[in-house]
Amino acid sequence: MALSRKKLQSKLSTVTSELLKEKGYISFVDVFIKLGYLDPKDYENWRMKRVPYLERVIKINLGKINFIMKTVRRNSLHGKLKPSWTGYKSWGKGRKIDLRFSKFGDPNVEKLYATHFVKKNSFV
């Protein structure tokens, strides 16, 4: 399942285009799910507070996660998409908490994960 960086870049182009058509935005969670590196059930478990942080259930190493995130960010900004922070709260009963993406919860890393890239309004 290990794709070379060149093949991964090509796959990312397809996946991000599909997400823009389907949802009107690109999120890293959706990218990892579409690539098969994040199981939807694991994502749900994270949202339900059964997993302490998302990176724990993404099935690739941090180097590849970083490469994917940098590539998506660069391509999105070059494609004139607007970065938009999106809060991720837990699902289910009880108090809704802010979810963590990374093991150490570094605010900069957390902000990167929570950034979605949206189409700019055509009337601007």
PyRosetta script that sets phi, psi and omega in degrees:
from pyrosetta import init, pose_from_sequence

init()
pose = pose_from_sequence("MALSRKKLQSKLSTVTSELLKEKGYISFVDVFIKLGYLDPKDYENWRMKRVPYLERVIKINLGKINFIMKTVRRNSLHGKLKPSWTGYKSWGKGRKIDLRFSKFGDPNVEKLYATHFVKKNSFV")
pose.set_psi(1, -10.3)
pose.set_omega(1, -179.0)
pose.set_phi(2, -72.2)
pose.set_psi(2, 114.4)
pose.set_omega(2, 178.8)
pose.set_phi(3, -93.2)
pose.set_psi(3, 145.1)
pose.set_omega(3, 173.2)
pose.set_phi(4, -67.1)
pose.set_psi(4, 162.1)
pose.set_omega(4, -178.9)
pose.set_phi(5, -60.9)
pose.set_psi(5, -36.9)
pose.set_omega(5, -179.3)
pose.set_phi(6, -65.8)
pose.set_psi(6, -45.2)
pose.set_omega(6, 178.5)
pose.set_phi(7, -66.9)
pose.set_psi(7, -36.6)
pose.set_omega(7, 179.0)
pose.set_phi(8, -65.0)
pose.set_psi(8, -40.7)
pose.set_omega(8, 177.6)
pose.set_phi(9, -61.0)
pose.set_psi(9, -42.6)
pose.set_omega(9, 178.8)
pose.set_phi(10, -63.3)
pose.set_psi(10, -44.8)
pose.set_omega(10, 179.1)
pose.set_phi(11, -63.4)
pose.set_psi(11, -39.5)
pose.set_omega(11, 179.0)
pose.set_phi(12, -61.6)
pose.set_psi(12, -38.9)
pose.set_omega(12, 179.2)
pose.set_phi(13, -60.2)
pose.set_psi(13, -45.1)
pose.set_omega(13, 178.9)
pose.set_phi(14, -65.0)
pose.set_psi(14, -48.8)
pose.set_omega(14, -176.8)
pose.set_phi(15, -62.3)
pose.set_psi(15, -45.6)
pose.set_omega(15, -177.9)
pose.set_phi(16, -67.8)
pose.set_psi(16, -36.1)
pose.set_omega(16, 176.1)
pose.set_phi(17, -62.9)
pose.set_psi(17, -43.5)
pose.set_omega(17, 178.4)
pose.set_phi(18, -60.7)
pose.set_psi(18, -44.1)
pose.set_omega(18, -179.2)
pose.set_phi(19, -63.6)
pose.set_psi(19, -40.8)
pose.set_omega(19, 178.6)
pose.set_phi(20, -62.1)
pose.set_psi(20, -41.0)
pose.set_omega(20, 178.9)
pose.set_phi(21, -67.5)
pose.set_psi(21, -43.9)
pose.set_omega(21, -176.6)
pose.set_phi(22, -71.6)
pose.set_psi(22, -46.3)
pose.set_omega(22, -169.3)
pose.set_phi(23, -115.3)
pose.set_psi(23, -20.1)
pose.set_omega(23, -176.8)
pose.set_phi(24, 85.7)
pose.set_psi(24, 3.7)
pose.set_omega(24, 177.2)
pose.set_phi(25, -154.7)
pose.set_psi(25, 166.9)
pose.set_omega(25, 176.9)
pose.set_phi(26, -120.1)
pose.set_psi(26, 129.2)
pose.set_omega(26, 172.8)
pose.set_phi(27, -123.3)
pose.set_psi(27, 149.9)
pose.set_omega(27, -179.1)
pose.set_phi(28, -64.7)
pose.set_psi(28, -36.1)
pose.set_omega(28, 178.1)
pose.set_phi(29, -58.5)
pose.set_psi(29, -47.4)
pose.set_omega(29, 179.5)
pose.set_phi(30, -63.4)
pose.set_psi(30, -38.8)
pose.set_omega(30, 179.0)
pose.set_phi(31, -61.4)
pose.set_psi(31, -48.2)
pose.set_omega(31, -179.2)
pose.set_phi(32, -63.7)
pose.set_psi(32, -36.9)
pose.set_omega(32, 177.9)
pose.set_phi(33, -66.2)
pose.set_psi(33, -48.3)
pose.set_omega(33, -178.9)
pose.set_phi(34, -63.0)
pose.set_psi(34, -32.5)
pose.set_omega(34, 178.4)
pose.set_phi(35, -77.5)
pose.set_psi(35, -12.3)
pose.set_omega(35, -179.4)
pose.set_phi(36, 87.4)
pose.set_psi(36, 11.1)
pose.set_omega(36, -179.5)
pose.set_phi(37, -92.0)
pose.set_psi(37, -10.9)
pose.set_omega(37, 177.8)
pose.set_phi(38, -134.0)
pose.set_psi(38, 117.6)
pose.set_omega(38, 179.1)
pose.set_phi(39, -74.6)
pose.set_psi(39, 133.9)
pose.set_omega(39, 179.0)
pose.set_phi(40, -55.0)
pose.set_psi(40, -32.8)
pose.set_omega(40, 178.3)
pose.set_phi(41, -67.8)
pose.set_psi(41, -39.2)
pose.set_omega(41, 176.9)
pose.set_phi(42, -65.7)
pose.set_psi(42, -38.2)
pose.set_omega(42, 177.3)
pose.set_phi(43, -61.5)
pose.set_psi(43, -45.9)
pose.set_omega(43, 179.2)
pose.set_phi(44, -61.7)
pose.set_psi(44, -42.6)
pose.set_omega(44, 178.2)
pose.set_phi(45, -60.8)
pose.set_psi(45, -37.3)
pose.set_omega(45, 176.7)
pose.set_phi(46, -65.0)
pose.set_psi(46, -45.7)
pose.set_omega(46, -179.2)
pose.set_phi(47, -64.2)
pose.set_psi(47, -28.2)
pose.set_omega(47, -179.4)
pose.set_phi(48, -90.6)
pose.set_psi(48, 10.1)
pose.set_omega(48, 177.6)
pose.set_phi(49, 70.0)
pose.set_psi(49, 21.9)
pose.set_omega(49, 178.5)
pose.set_phi(50, -90.2)
pose.set_psi(50, -11.8)
pose.set_omega(50, 178.8)
pose.set_phi(51, -125.1)
pose.set_psi(51, 129.3)
pose.set_omega(51, -173.1)
pose.set_phi(52, -67.1)
pose.set_psi(52, -32.5)
pose.set_omega(52, 178.7)
pose.set_phi(53, -155.5)
pose.set_psi(53, 148.9)
pose.set_omega(53, -171.0)
pose.set_phi(54, -63.6)
pose.set_psi(54, -39.5)
pose.set_omega(54, -177.7)
pose.set_phi(55, -55.6)
pose.set_psi(55, -26.5)
pose.set_omega(55, -178.9)
pose.set_phi(56, -61.2)
pose.set_psi(56, -30.3)
pose.set_omega(56, -175.6)
pose.set_phi(57, -109.5)
pose.set_psi(57, 3.7)
pose.set_omega(57, 173.2)
pose.set_phi(58, -81.3)
pose.set_psi(58, 129.3)
pose.set_omega(58, -168.2)
pose.set_phi(59, -87.1)
pose.set_psi(59, 29.5)
pose.set_omega(59, 174.9)
pose.set_phi(60, -136.7)
pose.set_psi(60, 165.4)
pose.set_omega(60, -177.9)
pose.set_phi(61, -78.5)
pose.set_psi(61, 167.5)
pose.set_omega(61, -176.2)
pose.set_phi(62, -61.6)
pose.set_psi(62, -32.6)
pose.set_omega(62, 177.9)
pose.set_phi(63, -61.0)
pose.set_psi(63, -44.2)
pose.set_omega(63, 179.9)
pose.set_phi(64, -72.6)
pose.set_psi(64, -36.9)
pose.set_omega(64, 175.4)
pose.set_phi(65, -58.6)
pose.set_psi(65, -47.5)
pose.set_omega(65, -179.5)
pose.set_phi(66, -60.7)
pose.set_psi(66, -44.2)
pose.set_omega(66, 179.0)
pose.set_phi(67, -60.1)
pose.set_psi(67, -45.8)
pose.set_omega(67, 180.0)
pose.set_phi(68, -62.1)
pose.set_psi(68, -46.5)
pose.set_omega(68, -177.6)
pose.set_phi(69, -65.1)
pose.set_psi(69, -41.9)
pose.set_omega(69, 178.6)
pose.set_phi(70, -64.6)
pose.set_psi(70, -41.9)
pose.set_omega(70, -178.9)
pose.set_phi(71, -65.3)
pose.set_psi(71, -46.5)
pose.set_omega(71, 180.0)
pose.set_phi(72, -63.0)
pose.set_psi(72, -44.0)
pose.set_omega(72, -179.9)
pose.set_phi(73, -61.2)
pose.set_psi(73, -49.9)
pose.set_omega(73, -179.1)
pose.set_phi(74, -59.6)
pose.set_psi(74, -49.0)
pose.set_omega(74, -178.9)
pose.set_phi(75, -63.9)
pose.set_psi(75, -38.0)
pose.set_omega(75, -179.8)
pose.set_phi(76, -66.0)
pose.set_psi(76, -43.8)
pose.set_omega(76, 179.5)
pose.set_phi(77, -67.2)
pose.set_psi(77, -39.2)
pose.set_omega(77, 176.1)
pose.set_phi(78, -65.9)
pose.set_psi(78, -29.5)
pose.set_omega(78, 178.9)
pose.set_phi(79, -85.2)
pose.set_psi(79, 11.3)
pose.set_omega(79, 176.4)
pose.set_phi(80, 64.2)
pose.set_psi(80, 29.5)
pose.set_omega(80, 173.4)
pose.set_phi(81, -85.2)
pose.set_psi(81, 151.5)
pose.set_omega(81, -176.4)
pose.set_phi(82, -98.0)
pose.set_psi(82, 125.6)
pose.set_omega(82, 175.6)
pose.set_phi(83, -70.1)
pose.set_psi(83, 137.1)
pose.set_omega(83, -178.4)
pose.set_phi(84, -141.7)
pose.set_psi(84, 119.5)
pose.set_omega(84, 179.0)
pose.set_phi(85, -71.5)
pose.set_psi(85, 137.5)
pose.set_omega(85, 179.5)
pose.set_phi(86, -129.6)
pose.set_psi(86, 124.0)
pose.set_omega(86, 178.6)
pose.set_phi(87, -73.7)
pose.set_psi(87, 136.9)
pose.set_omega(87, 176.2)
pose.set_phi(88, -110.3)
pose.set_psi(88, 112.3)
pose.set_omega(88, 178.3)
pose.set_phi(89, -108.0)
pose.set_psi(89, 155.2)
pose.set_omega(89, 179.3)
pose.set_phi(90, -68.9)
pose.set_psi(90, 156.9)
pose.set_omega(90, 175.7)
pose.set_phi(91, -101.9)
pose.set_psi(91, 173.2)
pose.set_omega(91, 172.4)
pose.set_phi(92, 93.0)
pose.set_psi(92, -171.4)
pose.set_omega(92, -177.5)
pose.set_phi(93, -75.9)
pose.set_psi(93, 159.2)
pose.set_omega(93, 176.6)
pose.set_phi(94, 89.9)
pose.set_psi(94, -174.2)
pose.set_omega(94, -177.3)
pose.set_phi(95, -65.3)
pose.set_psi(95, 136.0)
pose.set_omega(95, 178.1)
pose.set_phi(96, -83.4)
pose.set_psi(96, 125.5)
pose.set_omega(96, -179.2)
pose.set_phi(97, -114.4)
pose.set_psi(97, 156.5)
pose.set_omega(97, 172.6)
pose.set_phi(98, -70.6)
pose.set_psi(98, 131.3)
pose.set_omega(98, -178.7)
pose.set_phi(99, -87.6)
pose.set_psi(99, 152.8)
pose.set_omega(99, 178.9)
pose.set_phi(100, -104.6)
pose.set_psi(100, 139.1)
pose.set_omega(100, 178.2)
pose.set_phi(101, -93.8)
pose.set_psi(101, -39.7)
pose.set_omega(101, -171.8)
pose.set_phi(102, -111.7)
pose.set_psi(102, 159.8)
pose.set_omega(102, -176.9)
pose.set_phi(103, -58.3)
pose.set_psi(103, -44.6)
pose.set_omega(103, -173.9)
pose.set_phi(104, -96.6)
pose.set_psi(104, -7.8)
pose.set_omega(104, 175.1)
pose.set_phi(105, 67.4)
pose.set_psi(105, 26.7)
pose.set_omega(105, 177.6)
pose.set_phi(106, -56.3)
pose.set_psi(106, 126.9)
pose.set_omega(106, -176.0)
pose.set_phi(107, -56.0)
pose.set_psi(107, -37.0)
pose.set_omega(107, 179.4)
pose.set_phi(108, -67.0)
pose.set_psi(108, -42.3)
pose.set_omega(108, 178.9)
pose.set_phi(109, -66.5)
pose.set_psi(109, -43.5)
pose.set_omega(109, 179.2)
pose.set_phi(110, -59.9)
pose.set_psi(110, -41.9)
pose.set_omega(110, -179.9)
pose.set_phi(111, -64.3)
pose.set_psi(111, -39.7)
pose.set_omega(111, 178.9)
pose.set_phi(112, -61.8)
pose.set_psi(112, -47.8)
pose.set_omega(112, 179.8)
pose.set_phi(113, -59.7)
pose.set_psi(113, -38.4)
pose.set_omega(113, -174.2)
pose.set_phi(114, -83.5)
pose.set_psi(114, -0.3)
pose.set_omega(114, -179.9)
pose.set_phi(115, -83.5)
pose.set_psi(115, 127.6)
pose.set_omega(115, 172.9)
pose.set_phi(116, -104.4)
pose.set_psi(116, 155.0)
pose.set_omega(116, 177.3)
pose.set_phi(117, -115.1)
pose.set_psi(117, 118.3)
pose.set_omega(117, -173.6)
pose.set_phi(118, -115.9)
pose.set_psi(118, 154.4)
pose.set_omega(118, 176.3)
pose.set_phi(119, -67.3)
pose.set_psi(119, 136.7)
pose.set_omega(119, 175.4)
pose.set_phi(120, -74.9)
pose.set_psi(120, 149.5)
pose.set_omega(120, 179.3)
pose.set_phi(121, -60.7)
pose.set_psi(121, 137.5)
pose.set_omega(121, -178.0)
pose.set_phi(122, -72.3)
pose.set_psi(122, -17.5)
pose.set_omega(122, -178.6)
pose.set_phi(123, -90.4)
pose.set_psi(123, 2.7)
pose.set_omega(123, -179.7)
pose.set_phi(124, -76.7)
pose.dump_pdb("model.pdb")
